[in-house]
Amino acid sequence: MKLKFYLLWFEDSEDWIESKIESIKDVVEEHGFEWVPPKICKNEEDFTGDYNDYDMILMDYALAQGSFDGNTGANIIKSMRLKESLTTILFYSQHV
């Protein structure tokens, strides 16, 4: 029996998701977990539930939409921490 790995992913570029999801799946399975398709949100408003229900959160640090409305990955993380979420977060950015 394999443990399921629950991933929450904040990303607003569908092209980026499509280019990376198989690699992420491979890593999860290589570490002995059962792949569960991630919950993907383009912004904080897309998410309903409890952040603590996830094993890891992948966060695009500079969500493209965030540059217009101030809802960047960093701001979402602040909001999560105020809700006392202790889930591990992995930040990344497509932009250098």
PDB file as gemmi writes it, atoms N, CA and C in Angstrom:
CRYST1    1.000    1.000    1.000  90.00  90.00  90.00 P 1                      
ATOM      1  N   MET A   1       0.835  -1.179   0.000  1.00  0.00           N  
ATOM      2  CA  MET A   1       0.000   0.000   0.000  1.00  0.00           C  
ATOM      3  C   MET A   1       0.881   1.243   0.000  1.00  0.00           C  
ATOM      4  N   LYS A   2       0.594   2.172  -0.891  1.00  0.00           N  
ATOM      5  CA  LYS A   2       1.347   3.414  -0.975  1.00  0.00           C  
ATOM      6  C   LYS A   2       0.564   4.548  -0.327  1.00  0.00           C  
ATOM      7  N   LEU A   3       1.315   5.460   0.258  1.00  0.00           N  
ATOM      8  CA  LEU A   3       0.701   6.662   0.814  1.00  0.00           C  
ATOM      9  C   LEU A   3       0.403   7.637  -0.309  1.00  0.00           C  
ATOM     10  N   LYS A   4      -0.708   8.324  -0.189  1.00  0.00           N  
ATOM     11  CA  LYS A   4      -1.059   9.342  -1.171  1.00  0.00           C  
ATOM     12  C   LYS A   4      -0.376  10.647  -0.800  1.00  0.00           C  
ATOM     13  N   PHE A   5       0.044  11.378  -1.817  1.00  0.00           N  
ATOM     14  CA  PHE A   5       0.713  12.661  -1.625  1.00  0.00           C  
ATOM     15  C   PHE A   5      -0.191  13.742  -2.186  1.00  0.00           C  
ATOM     16  N   TYR A   6      -0.646  14.632  -1.303  1.00  0.00           N  
ATOM     17  CA  TYR A   6      -1.583  15.680  -1.700  1.00  0.00           C  
ATOM     18  C   TYR A   6      -0.835  16.995  -1.895  1.00  0.00           C  
ATOM     19  N   LEU A   7      -0.941  17.512  -3.104  1.00  0.00           N  
ATOM     20  CA  LEU A   7      -0.221  18.702  -3.516  1.00  0.00           C  
ATOM     21  C   LEU A   7      -1.199  19.809  -3.888  1.00  0.00           C  
ATOM     22  N   LEU A   8      -0.949  20.993  -3.354  1.00  0.00           N  
ATOM     23  CA  LEU A   8      -1.697  22.192  -3.718  1.00  0.00           C  
ATOM     24  C   LEU A   8      -0.742  23.064  -4.515  1.00  0.00           C  
ATOM     25  N   TRP A   9      -1.171  23.525  -5.690  1.00  0.00           N  
ATOM     26  CA  TRP A   9      -0.276  24.242  -6.594  1.00  0.00           C  
ATOM     27  C   TRP A   9      -0.906  25.558  -7.000  1.00  0.00           C  
ATOM     28  N   PHE A  10      -0.228  26.657  -6.680  1.00  0.00           N  
ATOM     29  CA  PHE A  10      -0.669  27.985  -7.108  1.00  0.00           C  
ATOM     30  C   PHE A  10       0.149  28.384  -8.325  1.00  0.00           C  
ATOM     31  N   GLU A  11      -0.492  28.380  -9.474  1.00  0.00           N  
ATOM     32  CA  GLU A  11       0.166  28.721 -10.740  1.00  0.00           C  
ATOM     33  C   GLU A  11      -0.908  29.220 -11.703  1.00  0.00           C  
ATOM     34  N   ASP A  12      -0.618  30.312 -12.385  1.00  0.00           N  
ATOM     35  CA  ASP A  12      -1.616  30.871 -13.296  1.00  0.00           C  
ATOM     36  C   ASP A  12      -1.256  30.716 -14.767  1.00  0.00           C  
ATOM     37  N   SER A  13      -0.205  29.981 -15.062  1.00  0.00           N  
ATOM     38  CA  SER A  13       0.180  29.732 -16.450  1.00  0.00           C  
ATOM     39  C   SER A  13      -0.063  28.261 -16.792  1.00  0.00           C  
ATOM     40  N   GLU A  14      -1.075  28.015 -17.605  1.00  0.00           N  
ATOM     41  CA  GLU A  14      -1.384  26.631 -17.972  1.00  0.00           C  
ATOM     42  C   GLU A  14      -0.235  25.987 -18.740  1.00  0.00           C  
ATOM     43  N   ASP A  15       0.477  26.767 -19.551  1.00  0.00           N  
ATOM     44  CA  ASP A  15       1.630  26.228 -20.282  1.00  0.00           C  
ATOM     45  C   ASP A  15       2.705  25.730 -19.321  1.00  0.00           C  
ATOM     46  N   TRP A  16       2.938  26.480 -18.243  1.00  0.00           N  
ATOM     47  CA  TRP A  16       3.947  26.092 -17.253  1.00  0.00           C  
ATOM     48  C   TRP A  16       3.519  24.806 -16.549  1.00  0.00           C  
ATOM     49  N   ILE A  17       2.256  24.728 -16.187  1.00  0.00           N  
ATOM     50  CA  ILE A  17       1.740  23.518 -15.533  1.00  0.00           C  
ATOM     51  C   ILE A  17       1.939  22.311 -16.440  1.00  0.00           C  
ATOM     52  N   GLU A  18       1.519  22.447 -17.706  1.00  0.00           N  
ATOM     53  CA  GLU A  18       1.638  21.338 -18.648  1.00  0.00           C  
ATOM     54  C   GLU A  18       3.090  20.916 -18.852  1.00  0.00           C  
ATOM     55  N   SER A  19       4.008  21.871 -18.798  1.00  0.00           N  
ATOM     56  CA  SER A  19       5.416  21.537 -19.023  1.00  0.00           C  
ATOM     57  C   SER A  19       6.080  20.887 -17.812  1.00  0.00           C  
ATOM     58  N   LYS A  20       5.511  21.031 -16.633  1.00  0.00           N  
ATOM     59  CA  LYS A  20       6.161  20.546 -15.403  1.00  0.00           C  
ATOM     60  C   LYS A  20       5.440  19.406 -14.699  1.00  0.00           C  
ATOM     61  N   ILE A  21       4.174  19.195 -14.983  1.00  0.00           N  
ATOM     62  CA  ILE A  21       3.383  18.263 -14.161  1.00  0.00           C  
ATOM     63  C   ILE A  21       3.902  16.825 -14.239  1.00  0.00           C  
ATOM     64  N   GLU A  22       4.354  16.382 -15.396  1.00  0.00           N  
ATOM     65  CA  GLU A  22       4.872  15.006 -15.496  1.00  0.00           C  
ATOM     66  C   GLU A  22       6.145  14.836 -14.672  1.00  0.00           C  
ATOM     67  N   SER A  23       6.995  15.846 -14.666  1.00  0.00           N  
ATOM     68  CA  SER A  23       8.224  15.780 -13.855  1.00  0.00           C  
ATOM     69  C   SER A  23       7.886  15.710 -12.376  1.00  0.00           C  
ATOM     70  N   ILE A  24       6.910  16.480 -11.953  1.00  0.00           N  
ATOM     71  CA  ILE A  24       6.485  16.465 -10.547  1.00  0.00           C  
ATOM     72  C   ILE A  24       5.899  15.104 -10.201  1.00  0.00           C  
ATOM     73  N   LYS A  25       5.074  14.573 -11.087  1.00  0.00           N  
ATOM     74  CA  LYS A  25       4.498  13.243 -10.875  1.00  0.00           C  
ATOM     75  C   LYS A  25       5.605  12.202 -10.717  1.00  0.00           C  
ATOM     76  N   ASP A  26       6.617  12.273 -11.585  1.00  0.00           N  
ATOM     77  CA  ASP A  26       7.732  11.316 -11.514  1.00  0.00           C  
ATOM     78  C   ASP A  26       8.436  11.389 -10.160  1.00  0.00           C  
ATOM     79  N   VAL A  27       8.689  12.583  -9.667  1.00  0.00           N  
ATOM     80  CA  VAL A  27       9.372  12.756  -8.377  1.00  0.00           C  
ATOM     81  C   VAL A  27       8.532  12.164  -7.249  1.00  0.00           C  
ATOM     82  N   VAL A  28       7.242  12.449  -7.263  1.00  0.00           N  
ATOM     83  CA  VAL A  28       6.346  11.931  -6.217  1.00  0.00           C  
ATOM     84  C   VAL A  28       6.367  10.400  -6.224  1.00  0.00           C  
ATOM     85  N   GLU A  29       6.239   9.810  -7.407  1.00  0.00           N  
ATOM     86  CA  GLU A  29       6.205   8.350  -7.498  1.00  0.00           C  
ATOM     87  C   GLU A  29       7.563   7.715  -7.192  1.00  0.00           C  
ATOM     88  N   GLU A  30       8.650   8.372  -7.575  1.00  0.00           N  
ATOM     89  CA  GLU A  30       9.988   7.855  -7.273  1.00  0.00           C  
ATOM     90  C   GLU A  30      10.239   7.783  -5.771  1.00  0.00           C  
ATOM     91  N   HIS A  31       9.544   8.619  -5.020  1.00  0.00           N  
ATOM     92  CA  HIS A  31       9.702   8.607  -3.569  1.00  0.00           C  
ATOM     93  C   HIS A  31       8.679   7.702  -2.878  1.00  0.00           C  
ATOM     94  N   GLY A  32       8.002   6.873  -3.678  1.00  0.00           N  
ATOM     95  CA  GLY A  32       7.150   5.838  -3.123  1.00  0.00           C  
ATOM     96  C   GLY A  32       5.722   6.242  -2.814  1.00  0.00           C  
ATOM     97  N   PHE A  33       5.322   7.411  -3.256  1.00  0.00           N  
ATOM     98  CA  PHE A  33       3.958   7.860  -3.002  1.00  0.00           C  
ATOM     99  C   PHE A  33       3.056   7.553  -4.187  1.00  0.00           C  
ATOM    100  N   GLU A  34       1.772   7.450  -3.898  1.00  0.00           N  
ATOM    101  CA  GLU A  34       0.775   7.313  -4.948  1.00  0.00           C  
ATOM    102  C   GLU A  34       0.458   8.705  -5.491  1.00  0.00           C  
ATOM    103  N   TRP A  35       0.471   8.860  -6.810  1.00  0.00           N  
ATOM    104  CA  TRP A  35       0.181  10.150  -7.442  1.00  0.00           C  
ATOM    105  C   TRP A  35      -1.302  10.477  -7.322  1.00  0.00           C  
ATOM    106  N   VAL A  36      -1.569  11.637  -6.801  1.00  0.00           N  
ATOM    107  CA  VAL A  36      -2.914  12.191  -6.754  1.00  0.00           C  
ATOM    108  C   VAL A  36      -2.831  13.501  -7.533  1.00  0.00           C  
ATOM    109  N   PRO A  37      -3.623  13.681  -8.584  1.00  0.00           N  
ATOM    110  CA  PRO A  37      -3.545  14.945  -9.322  1.00  0.00           C  
ATOM    111  C   PRO A  37      -3.682  16.132  -8.368  1.00  0.00           C  
ATOM    112  N   PRO A  38      -2.820  17.139  -8.539  1.00  0.00           N  
ATOM    113  CA  PRO A  38      -2.821  18.262  -7.599  1.00  0.00           C  
ATOM    114  C   PRO A  38      -4.047  19.153  -7.749  1.00  0.00           C  
ATOM    115  N   LYS A  39      -4.360  19.830  -6.676  1.00  0.00           N  
ATOM    116  CA  LYS A  39      -5.352  20.906  -6.710  1.00  0.00           C  
ATOM    117  C   LYS A  39      -4.595  22.113  -7.239  1.00  0.00           C  
ATOM    118  N   ILE A  40      -5.038  22.664  -8.372  1.00  0.00           N  
ATOM    119  CA  ILE A  40      -4.354  23.797  -8.989  1.00  0.00           C  
ATOM    120  C   ILE A  40      -5.239  25.027  -8.890  1.00  0.00           C  
ATOM    121  N   CYS A  41      -4.644  26.097  -8.369  1.00  0.00           N  
ATOM    122  CA  CYS A  41      -5.367  27.362  -8.196  1.00  0.00           C  
ATOM    123  C   CYS A  41      -4.585  28.473  -8.879  1.00  0.00           C  
ATOM    124  N   LYS A  42      -5.305  29.358  -9.552  1.00  0.00           N  
ATOM    125  CA  LYS A  42      -4.660  30.502 -10.199  1.00  0.00           C  
ATOM    126  C   LYS A  42      -4.457  31.658  -9.235  1.00  0.00           C  
ATOM    127  N   ASN A  43      -5.237  31.661  -8.162  1.00  0.00           N  
ATOM    128  CA  ASN A  43      -5.132  32.710  -7.149  1.00  0.00           C  
ATOM    129  C   ASN A  43      -5.754  32.194  -5.853  1.00  0.00           C  
ATOM    130  N   GLU A  44      -5.672  32.996  -4.816  1.00  0.00           N  
ATOM    131  CA  GLU A  44      -6.165  32.569  -3.508  1.00  0.00           C  
ATOM    132  C   GLU A  44      -7.676  32.360  -3.505  1.00  0.00           C  
ATOM    133  N   GLU A  45      -8.393  33.129  -4.305  1.00  0.00           N  
ATOM    134  CA  GLU A  45      -9.858  33.009  -4.354  1.00  0.00           C  
ATOM    135  C   GLU A  45     -10.313  31.676  -4.942  1.00  0.00           C  
ATOM    136  N   ASP A  46      -9.446  31.029  -5.732  1.00  0.00           N  
ATOM    137  CA  ASP A  46      -9.784  29.726  -6.311  1.00  0.00           C  
ATOM    138  C   ASP A  46      -9.751  28.602  -5.284  1.00  0.00           C  
ATOM    139  N   PHE A  47      -9.116  28.840  -4.149  1.00  0.00           N  
ATOM    140  CA  PHE A  47      -8.936  27.775  -3.161  1.00  0.00           C  
ATOM    141  C   PHE A  47     -10.034  27.806  -2.105  1.00  0.00           C  
ATOM    142  N   THR A  48     -10.612  26.646  -1.874  1.00  0.00           N  
ATOM    143  CA  THR A  48     -11.518  26.457  -0.743  1.00  0.00           C  
ATOM    144  C   THR A  48     -11.021  25.231   0.002  1.00  0.00           C  
ATOM    145  N   GLY A  49     -11.096  25.268   1.294  1.00  0.00           N  
ATOM    146  CA  GLY A  49     -10.645  24.127   2.081  1.00  0.00           C  
ATOM    147  C   GLY A  49      -9.644  24.547   3.132  1.00  0.00           C  
ATOM    148  N   ASP A  50      -8.863  23.581   3.558  1.00  0.00           N  
ATOM    149  CA  ASP A  50      -7.883  23.784   4.618  1.00  0.00           C  
ATOM    150  C   ASP A  50      -6.495  23.511   4.059  1.00  0.00           C  
ATOM    151  N   TYR A  51      -5.614  24.489   4.152  1.00  0.00           N  
ATOM    152  CA  TYR A  51      -4.252  24.326   3.649  1.00  0.00           C  
ATOM    153  C   TYR A  51      -3.544  23.150   4.321  1.00  0.00           C  
ATOM    154  N   ASN A  52      -3.893  22.858   5.551  1.00  0.00           N  
ATOM    155  CA  ASN A  52      -3.246  21.777   6.292  1.00  0.00           C  
ATOM    156  C   ASN A  52      -3.627  20.386   5.782  1.00  0.00           C  
ATOM    157  N   ASP A  53      -4.564  20.296   4.835  1.00  0.00           N  
ATOM    158  CA  ASP A  53      -4.931  19.010   4.250  1.00  0.00           C  
ATOM    159  C   ASP A  53      -3.944  18.565   3.173  1.00  0.00           C  
ATOM    160  N   TYR A  54      -2.960  19.397   2.888  1.00  0.00           N  
ATOM    161  CA  TYR A  54      -2.001  19.115   1.821  1.00  0.00           C  
ATOM    162  C   TYR A  54      -0.622  18.828   2.408  1.00  0.00           C  
ATOM    163  N   ASP A  55       0.112  17.965   1.706  1.00  0.00           N  
ATOM    164  CA  ASP A  55       1.459  17.612   2.149  1.00  0.00           C  
ATOM    165  C   ASP A  55       2.481  18.662   1.736  1.00  0.00           C  
ATOM    166  N   MET A  56       2.213  19.345   0.628  1.00  0.00           N  
ATOM    167  CA  MET A  56       3.108  20.385   0.141  1.00  0.00           C  
ATOM    168  C   MET A  56       2.331  21.367  -0.716  1.00  0.00           C  
ATOM    169  N   ILE A  57       2.808  22.606  -0.695  1.00  0.00           N  
ATOM    170  CA  ILE A  57       2.240  23.642  -1.545  1.00  0.00           C  
ATOM    171  C   ILE A  57       3.343  24.129  -2.475  1.00  0.00           C  
ATOM    172  N   LEU A  58       3.091  24.062  -3.787  1.00  0.00           N  
ATOM    173  CA  LEU A  58       3.979  24.663  -4.774  1.00  0.00           C  
ATOM    174  C   LEU A  58       3.441  26.057  -5.047  1.00  0.00           C  
ATOM    175  N   MET A  59       4.308  27.054  -4.980  1.00  0.00           N  
ATOM    176  CA  MET A  59       3.850  28.441  -5.091  1.00  0.00           C  
ATOM    177  C   MET A  59       4.700  29.217  -6.084  1.00  0.00           C  
ATOM    178  N   ASP A  60       4.060  29.689  -7.139  1.00  0.00           N  
ATOM    179  CA  ASP A  60       4.711  30.621  -8.047  1.00  0.00           C  
ATOM    180  C   ASP A  60       4.827  31.940  -7.296  1.00  0.00           C  
ATOM    181  N   TYR A  61       6.042  32.344  -7.017  1.00  0.00           N  
ATOM    182  CA  TYR A  61       6.268  33.541  -6.209  1.00  0.00           C  
ATOM    183  C   TYR A  61       5.667  34.781  -6.838  1.00  0.00           C  
ATOM    184  N   ALA A  62       5.735  34.860  -8.157  1.00  0.00           N  
ATOM    185  CA  ALA A  62       5.250  36.060  -8.850  1.00  0.00           C  
ATOM    186  C   ALA A  62       4.126  35.681  -9.806  1.00  0.00           C  
ATOM    187  N   LEU A  63       2.982  35.329  -9.250  1.00  0.00           N  
ATOM    188  CA  LEU A  63       1.840  35.019 -10.104  1.00  0.00           C  
ATOM    189  C   LEU A  63       1.604  36.198 -11.042  1.00  0.00           C  
ATOM    190  N   ALA A  64       1.438  35.919 -12.330  1.00  0.00           N  
ATOM    191  CA  ALA A  64       1.293  36.997 -13.319  1.00  0.00           C  
ATOM    192  C   ALA A  64       0.138  37.928 -12.973  1.00  0.00           C  
ATOM    193  N   GLN A  65      -0.979  37.373 -12.579  1.00  0.00           N  
ATOM    194  CA  GLN A  65      -2.133  38.197 -12.219  1.00  0.00           C  
ATOM    195  C   GLN A  65      -1.835  39.042 -10.989  1.00  0.00           C  
ATOM    196  N   GLY A  66      -0.988  38.554 -10.122  1.00  0.00           N  
ATOM    197  CA  GLY A  66      -0.656  39.273  -8.900  1.00  0.00           C  
ATOM    198  C   GLY A  66      -0.008  40.615  -9.149  1.00  0.00           C  
ATOM    199  N   SER A  67       0.665  40.737 -10.282  1.00  0.00           N  
ATOM    200  CA  SER A  67       1.292  42.023 -10.576  1.00  0.00           C  
ATOM    201  C   SER A  67       0.248  43.100 -10.835  1.00  0.00           C  
ATOM    202  N   PHE A  68      -0.985  42.685 -11.143  1.00  0.00           N  
ATOM    203  CA  PHE A  68      -2.058  43.650 -11.394  1.00  0.00           C  
ATOM    204  C   PHE A  68      -2.911  43.915 -10.155  1.00  0.00           C  
ATOM    205  N   ASP A  69      -3.162  42.856  -9.368  1.00  0.00           N  
ATOM    206  CA  ASP A  69      -4.076  43.025  -8.232  1.00  0.00           C  
ATOM    207  C   ASP A  69      -3.402  42.879  -6.867  1.00  0.00           C  
ATOM    208  N   GLY A  70      -2.074  42.710  -6.842  1.00  0.00           N  
ATOM    209  CA  GLY A  70      -1.355  42.615  -5.581  1.00  0.00           C  
ATOM    210  C   GLY A  70      -1.446  41.261  -4.910  1.00  0.00           C  
ATOM    211  N   ASN A  71      -2.055  40.287  -5.559  1.00  0.00           N  
ATOM    212  CA  ASN A  71      -2.229  38.956  -4.973  1.00  0.00           C  
ATOM    213  C   ASN A  71      -1.091  38.037  -5.439  1.00  0.00           C  
ATOM    214  N   THR A  72       0.131  38.379  -5.056  1.00  0.00           N  
ATOM    215  CA  THR A  72       1.302  37.593  -5.434  1.00  0.00           C  
ATOM    216  C   THR A  72       1.418  36.348  -4.561  1.00  0.00           C  
ATOM    217  N   GLY A  73       2.323  35.463  -4.953  1.00  0.00           N  
ATOM    218  CA  GLY A  73       2.567  34.271  -4.147  1.00  0.00           C  
ATOM    219  C   GLY A  73       2.971  34.624  -2.730  1.00  0.00           C  
ATOM    220  N   ALA A  74       3.786  35.657  -2.577  1.00  0.00           N  
ATOM    221  CA  ALA A  74       4.222  36.083  -1.241  1.00  0.00           C  
ATOM    222  C   ALA A  74       3.039  36.525  -0.391  1.00  0.00           C  
ATOM    223  N   ASN A  75       2.096  37.232  -0.987  1.00  0.00           N  
ATOM    224  CA  ASN A  75       0.922  37.687  -0.237  1.00  0.00           C  
ATOM    225  C   ASN A  75       0.009  36.520   0.152  1.00  0.00           C  
ATOM    226  N   ILE A  76      -0.104  35.541  -0.735  1.00  0.00           N  
ATOM    227  CA  ILE A  76      -0.912  34.361  -0.418  1.00  0.00           C  
ATOM    228  C   ILE A  76      -0.302  33.613   0.760  1.00  0.00           C  
ATOM    229  N   ILE A  77       1.023  33.493   0.776  1.00  0.00           N  
ATOM    230  CA  ILE A  77       1.691  32.808   1.880  1.00  0.00           C  
ATOM    231  C   ILE A  77       1.458  33.539   3.199  1.00  0.00           C  
ATOM    232  N   LYS A  78       1.516  34.858   3.195  1.00  0.00           N  
ATOM    233  CA  LYS A  78       1.220  35.618   4.417  1.00  0.00           C  
ATOM    234  C   LYS A  78      -0.169  35.290   4.925  1.00  0.00           C  
ATOM    235  N   SER A  79      -1.122  35.234   4.018  1.00  0.00           N  
ATOM    236  CA  SER A  79      -2.497  34.902   4.381  1.00  0.00           C  
ATOM    237  C   SER A  79      -2.589  33.486   4.959  1.00  0.00           C  
ATOM    238  N   MET A  80      -1.881  32.534   4.341  1.00  0.00           N  
ATOM    239  CA  MET A  80      -1.877  31.153   4.840  1.00  0.00           C  
ATOM    240  C   MET A  80      -1.329  31.079   6.259  1.00  0.00           C  
ATOM    241  N   ARG A  81      -0.238  31.765   6.493  1.00  0.00           N  
ATOM    242  CA  ARG A  81       0.393  31.711   7.811  1.00  0.00           C  
ATOM    243  C   ARG A  81      -0.488  32.351   8.881  1.00  0.00           C  
ATOM    244  N   LEU A  82      -1.245  33.365   8.502  1.00  0.00           N  
ATOM    245  CA  LEU A  82      -2.189  33.963   9.450  1.00  0.00           C  
ATOM    246  C   LEU A  82      -3.291  32.981   9.838  1.00  0.00           C  
ATOM    247  N   LYS A  83      -3.563  32.025   8.957  1.00  0.00           N  
ATOM    248  CA  LYS A  83      -4.554  30.979   9.234  1.00  0.00           C  
ATOM    249  C   LYS A  83      -3.903  29.782   9.915  1.00  0.00           C  
ATOM    250  N   GLU A  84      -2.664  29.958  10.347  1.00  0.00           N  
ATOM    251  CA  GLU A  84      -1.895  28.963  11.085  1.00  0.00           C  
ATOM    252  C   GLU A  84      -1.644  27.674  10.306  1.00  0.00           C  
ATOM    253  N   SER A  85      -1.440  27.812   9.006  1.00  0.00           N  
ATOM    254  CA  SER A  85      -1.064  26.672   8.183  1.00  0.00           C  
ATOM    255  C   SER A  85       0.433  26.431   8.334  1.00  0.00           C  
ATOM    256  N   LEU A  86       0.795  25.198   8.589  1.00  0.00           N  
ATOM    257  CA  LEU A  86       2.201  24.825   8.738  1.00  0.00           C  
ATOM    258  C   LEU A  86       2.672  23.918   7.602  1.00  0.00           C  
ATOM    259  N   THR A  87       1.890  23.826   6.541  1.00  0.00           N  
ATOM    260  CA  THR A  87       2.237  22.994   5.407  1.00  0.00           C  
ATOM    261  C   THR A  87       3.518  23.515   4.742  1.00  0.00           C  
ATOM    262  N   THR A  88       4.384  22.602   4.341  1.00  0.00           N  
ATOM    263  CA  THR A  88       5.622  22.958   3.657  1.00  0.00           C  
ATOM    264  C   THR A  88       5.304  23.650   2.338  1.00  0.00           C  
ATOM    265  N   ILE A  89       6.035  24.726   2.052  1.00  0.00           N  
ATOM    266  CA  ILE A  89       5.820  25.497   0.825  1.00  0.00           C  
ATOM    267  C   ILE A  89       7.115  25.527   0.036  1.00  0.00           C  
ATOM    268  N   LEU A  90       7.008  25.238  -1.246  1.00  0.00           N  
ATOM    269  CA  LEU A  90       8.142  25.335  -2.146  1.00  0.00           C  
ATOM    270  C   LEU A  90       7.861  26.477  -3.116  1.00  0.00           C  
ATOM    271  N   PHE A  91       8.624  27.559  -2.972  1.00  0.00           N  
ATOM    272  CA  PHE A  91       8.517  28.717  -3.859  1.00  0.00           C  
ATOM    273  C   PHE A  91       9.341  28.471  -5.118  1.00  0.00           C  
ATOM    274  N   TYR A  92       8.868  28.991  -6.222  1.00  0.00           N  
ATOM    275  CA  TYR A  92       9.659  29.025  -7.449  1.00  0.00           C  
ATOM    276  C   TYR A  92       9.184  30.217  -8.258  1.00  0.00           C  
ATOM    277  N   SER A  93       9.945  30.553  -9.280  1.00  0.00           N  
ATOM    278  CA  SER A  93       9.539  31.629 -10.171  1.00  0.00           C  
ATOM    279  C   SER A  93      10.058  31.333 -11.566  1.00  0.00           C  
ATOM    280  N   GLN A  94       9.231  31.587 -12.545  1.00  0.00           N  
ATOM    281  CA  GLN A  94       9.636  31.427 -13.941  1.00  0.00           C  
ATOM    282  C   GLN A  94      10.481  32.621 -14.372  1.00  0.00           C  
ATOM    283  N   HIS A  95      10.372  33.697 -13.648  1.00  0.00           N  
ATOM    284  CA  HIS A  95      11.024  34.950 -14.011  1.00  0.00           C  
ATOM    285  C   HIS A  95      12.266  35.158 -13.162  1.00  0.00           C  
ATOM    286  N   VAL A  96      13.321  35.579 -13.802  1.00  0.00           N  
ATOM    287  CA  VAL A  96      14.581  35.813 -13.090  1.00  0.00           C  
ATOM    288  C   VAL A  96      14.761  37.279 -12.814  1.00  0.00           C  
TER     289      VAL A  96                                                      
END                                                                             
